[in-house]
Amino acid sequence: MGLKHLGSGATRRQFLKTSATTAALTLAVPSIVAALTKSAMAATTIESIKKAGVVRVGCEAAYRPFTFREGTKIVGYDVDLASLLFAPLGVKVEMVDTAWAGVIPALYAGNFDLIMTSLTYTKERVEKVGYTIPYTEATQEMLVRASDAETIKGLSEMANKILGVKLGSAGDTMKTKLQEALKSATGKGFAEVKTYDDHPAAYLALAQGSVDGVINSLATLTQVVKDAPDKYAIVRNIGPRNWAGIGTRKEDAEIISFLNERIAALKASGEIYALQEKWFGVRMQLADQVPTFS
């Protein structure tokens, strides 16, 4: 997959174009009505999933490496992990490709049993969705040139260097705090922060030497490095820790409890980290609890 595609896919959660938002709201109206009916029904339970013989997992099959298509088949980290999570139940895992903008209304409309598509924690979502503990990291980290990997090992080494961010991205939002942290640690800030219309343009600027680091999500940066392993490297521990969990309806407490136990077991066995190495090339730092919001 080209860098241009990676850049656009990586930012789908940050901004939706007006036309897409309008369409999503239009489609959400019947879904919301259906959700009112669904919410009055019995909660999804382990027994109901066993009886059905299948667990339906909502995803956006265009977000590499979480869920994406190889031909007609949906593959990725979430697919492999879902199979491990539900293996003790002996049921089939069915991935349901869904437009990102309507994934939560579709959950409450009963289109699937849970959401696995790097659903990050936000205050608004935690109020609407039942969440498991983290199963993947969504932290903002920094891409550097592979030739600089030995000299730029953290934020401190970016003093008097140029940072690249995408306009309106999480990195753009973070730049002021990163500047403050850098000045606090070294007495010096970035020489400059350059803003780009998309991440691929920032990656190109990095390769050409116009900037010295580019901020984006860890998962997306791992794909950039996979596509050009001799060109780029990732610097960790740049942004505050952020994660994503598996989403369910609020009333599906038994499913949440089951999944939390399974995630904890896969962490203890190391199987979840083996999957991360397979799909991302890195081992992620996973919190043991759902983040809280004031």
TAZIDA-V114925 format. One record per residue. N is the residue number from 1. PSI is psi in radians with two decimals (999 if undefined). NEAR is the number of other C-alpha atoms within 8 Angstrom. Layout:
# TAZIDA-V114925
N:PSI:NEAR
N:PSI:NEAR
This chain:
# TAZIDA-V114925
1:2.35:5
2:2.84:6
3:-0.57:9
4:-0.75:8
5:-0.67:8
6:-0.73:14
7:-0.78:12
8:-0.64:10
9:-0.61:10
10:-0.41:10
11:0.22:9
12:-0.44:8
13:-0.25:6
14:-0.71:8
15:2.46:6
16:2.34:9
17:2.68:6
18:-0.74:6
19:-0.71:6
20:-0.68:9
21:-0.76:10
22:-0.78:8
23:-0.72:8
24:-0.72:10
25:-0.67:8
26:-0.78:7
27:-0.48:9
28:-0.40:10
29:-0.94:8
30:-0.54:7
31:-0.67:12
32:-0.72:11
33:-0.79:8
34:-0.60:10
35:-0.62:12
36:-0.67:8
37:-0.76:8
38:-0.70:10
39:-0.38:8
40:-0.17:6
41:2.97:6
42:2.60:5
43:2.65:6
44:2.32:11
45:2.96:9
46:-0.72:8
47:-0.71:6
48:-0.59:8
49:-0.75:12
50:-0.73:11
51:-0.68:6
52:-0.46:7
53:0.14:9
54:2.51:10
55:2.23:12
56:2.18:11
57:2.03:13
58:2.35:17
59:2.92:14
60:1.85:12
61:0.84:11
62:0.51:8
63:1.35:11
64:2.37:12
65:0.25:11
66:-1.04:12
67:2.15:17
68:2.93:13
69:2.40:10
70:1.73:7
71:-2.17:4
72:-0.07:5
73:2.38:6
74:2.19:11
75:3.04:12
76:3.12:12
77:-0.83:12
78:-0.62:11
79:-0.85:12
80:-0.74:10
81:-0.71:10
82:-0.69:9
83:-0.73:9
84:-0.74:7
85:-0.74:10
86:0.09:10
87:-0.71:8
88:-0.36:5
89:-0.26:6
90:0.56:8
91:2.80:11
92:2.49:7
93:2.11:11
94:2.05:8
95:2.22:10
96:1.88:9
97:2.18:8
98:2.47:10
99:2.33:7
100:-0.70:7
101:-0.48:8
102:0.33:11
103:-0.67:12
104:-0.81:8
105:-0.66:11
106:-0.60:11
107:-0.84:15
108:-0.31:14
109:-0.10:11
110:0.29:9
111:-0.41:8
112:3.04:12
113:-0.45:12
114:2.92:12
115:2.20:15
116:1.62:12
117:0.85:12
118:0.95:10
119:1.71:10
120:2.70:9
121:2.24:11
122:2.80:7
123:-0.75:8
124:-0.75:6
125:-0.70:8
126:-0.52:10
127:-0.44:6
128:-0.48:8
129:2.51:11
130:2.26:13
131:2.51:11
132:3.05:12
133:2.84:12
134:2.46:14
135:-0.13:10
136:2.76:10
137:2.54:14
138:0.51:13
139:2.56:11
140:2.19:15
141:-2.98:15
142:2.33:14
143:2.33:13
144:2.96:15
145:2.48:13
146:-0.60:10
147:-0.30:7
148:0.04:8
149:-0.50:12
150:-0.32:6
151:-0.40:6
152:1.66:11
153:-0.04:9
154:-3.13:10
155:-0.61:9
156:-0.58:8
157:0.00:8
158:0.06:15
159:2.30:13
160:0.28:9
161:2.99:10
162:2.23:14
163:2.46:14
164:2.37:15
165:2.73:16
166:2.38:13
167:2.20:9
168:0.01:8
169:3.04:10
170:-0.64:9
171:-0.66:12
172:-0.72:11
173:-0.60:8
174:-0.27:9
175:-0.64:9
176:-0.77:7
177:-0.64:7
178:-0.70:9
179:-0.77:10
180:-0.75:9
181:-0.69:8
182:-0.76:16
183:-0.67:11
184:-0.66:8
185:-0.59:8
186:-0.21:9
187:-0.04:7
188:2.64:10
189:-2.91:12
190:2.56:13
191:-0.59:8
192:2.66:8
193:2.02:10
194:2.42:9
195:2.39:10
196:2.72:11
197:-0.48:7
198:2.87:10
199:-0.70:13
200:-0.64:10
201:-0.65:9
202:-0.69:15
203:-0.73:9
204:-0.74:8
205:-0.65:10
206:-0.83:15
207:-0.60:10
208:-0.10:7
209:0.16:7
210:-0.45:8
211:2.89:14
212:-0.17:13
213:2.59:13
214:2.31:14
215:2.32:12
216:3.06:14
217:2.59:11
218:-0.85:12
219:-0.74:10
220:-0.71:12
221:-0.57:13
222:-0.57:12
223:-0.63:12
224:-0.76:12
225:-0.68:13
226:-0.65:7
227:-0.45:9
228:1.19:8
229:-0.46:10
230:-0.06:6
231:-0.64:10
232:2.81:14
233:2.81:11
234:2.35:12
235:2.17:13
236:3.00:8
237:0.72:8
238:-0.96:10
239:2.96:9
240:2.61:7
241:2.41:9
242:2.58:10
243:3.07:14
244:2.62:13
245:3.10:16
246:2.32:15
247:2.43:12
248:3.06:14
249:2.64:11
250:-0.64:8
251:-0.10:7
252:0.95:12
253:-0.60:8
254:-0.66:9
255:-0.73:11
256:-0.79:12
257:-0.77:9
258:-0.82:8
259:-0.65:10
260:-0.73:10
261:-0.70:8
262:-0.73:9
263:-0.77:12
264:-0.71:8
265:-0.71:8
266:-0.49:10
267:-0.76:10
268:-0.66:7
269:-0.30:7
270:-0.03:8
271:-0.63:9
272:-0.60:11
273:-0.55:10
274:-0.68:9
275:-0.67:11
276:-0.71:13
277:-0.68:10
278:-0.83:7
279:-0.52:9
280:-0.39:11
281:0.12:8
282:2.79:7
283:2.24:9
284:2.74:8
285:1.93:5
286:2.22:9
287:2.77:8
288:-0.06:6
289:2.77:6
290:2.29:10
291:2.59:5
292:2.66:5
293:2.35:5
294:999:2
